[in-house]
Amino acid sequence: MRKAAQKNAVAGEGFDESLTRLEALVEEMERGELTLEAAMQKHAEGVELAAFCLQQLKASEKAVNKVLKESGGVLSEMELILPEEE
């Protein structure tokens, strides 16, 4: 695990908090008001947060696949349909 991901894990931040922080970093960088050095730091932190979030998503997918496999014996792919937000 990399530094930012370790820092998130140590600070008790999970996927949701990390994703929120990543979104905030992107918004900051898109404004274009940062110095080059600050933008580079934000970018590096963003890469770490993205890696942490991806790791969490893969772990969740693995857990879901295990449950699906155990419950029916056969793993089948299904489309996930989420309710639309109002």
MODELLER restraints for C-alpha pairs under 7 A, 6 or more apart:
rsr = mdl.restraints
at = mdl.atoms
rsr.add(forms.Gaussian(group=physical.xy_distance, feature=features.Distance(at['CA:2:A'], at['CA:48:A']), mean=6.83, stdev=0.5))
rsr.add(forms.Gaussian(group=physical.xy_distance, feature=features.Distance(at['CA:4:A'], at['CA:45:A']), mean=6.48, stdev=0.5))
rsr.add(forms.Gaussian(group=physical.xy_distance, feature=features.Distance(at['CA:4:A'], at['CA:48:A']), mean=5.48, stdev=0.5))
rsr.add(forms.Gaussian(group=physical.xy_distance, feature=features.Distance(at['CA:4:A'], at['CA:49:A']), mean=6.54, stdev=0.5))
rsr.add(forms.Gaussian(group=physical.xy_distance, feature=features.Distance(at['CA:5:A'], at['CA:48:A']), mean=6.09, stdev=0.5))
rsr.add(forms.Gaussian(group=physical.xy_distance, feature=features.Distance(at['CA:5:A'], at['CA:49:A']), mean=6.29, stdev=0.5))
rsr.add(forms.Gaussian(group=physical.xy_distance, feature=features.Distance(at['CA:5:A'], at['CA:52:A']), mean=5.29, stdev=0.5))
rsr.add(forms.Gaussian(group=physical.xy_distance, feature=features.Distance(at['CA:15:A'], at['CA:53:A']), mean=5.70, stdev=0.5))
rsr.add(forms.Gaussian(group=physical.xy_distance, feature=features.Distance(at['CA:15:A'], at['CA:56:A']), mean=6.58, stdev=0.5))
rsr.add(forms.Gaussian(group=physical.xy_distance, feature=features.Distance(at['CA:18:A'], at['CA:49:A']), mean=6.08, stdev=0.5))
rsr.add(forms.Gaussian(group=physical.xy_distance, feature=features.Distance(at['CA:18:A'], at['CA:53:A']), mean=6.87, stdev=0.5))
rsr.add(forms.Gaussian(group=physical.xy_distance, feature=features.Distance(at['CA:19:A'], at['CA:53:A']), mean=6.79, stdev=0.5))
rsr.add(forms.Gaussian(group=physical.xy_distance, feature=features.Distance(at['CA:22:A'], at['CA:46:A']), mean=5.64, stdev=0.5))
rsr.add(forms.Gaussian(group=physical.xy_distance, feature=features.Distance(at['CA:22:A'], at['CA:49:A']), mean=6.26, stdev=0.5))
rsr.add(forms.Gaussian(group=physical.xy_distance, feature=features.Distance(at['CA:25:A'], at['CA:42:A']), mean=6.34, stdev=0.5))
rsr.add(forms.Gaussian(group=physical.xy_distance, feature=features.Distance(at['CA:25:A'], at['CA:46:A']), mean=6.67, stdev=0.5))
rsr.add(forms.Gaussian(group=physical.xy_distance, feature=features.Distance(at['CA:29:A'], at['CA:39:A']), mean=6.43, stdev=0.5))
rsr.add(forms.Gaussian(group=physical.xy_distance, feature=features.Distance(at['CA:68:A'], at['CA:75:A']), mean=6.11, stdev=0.5))
rsr.add(forms.Gaussian(group=physical.xy_distance, feature=features.Distance(at['CA:69:A'], at['CA:75:A']), mean=4.99, stdev=0.5))
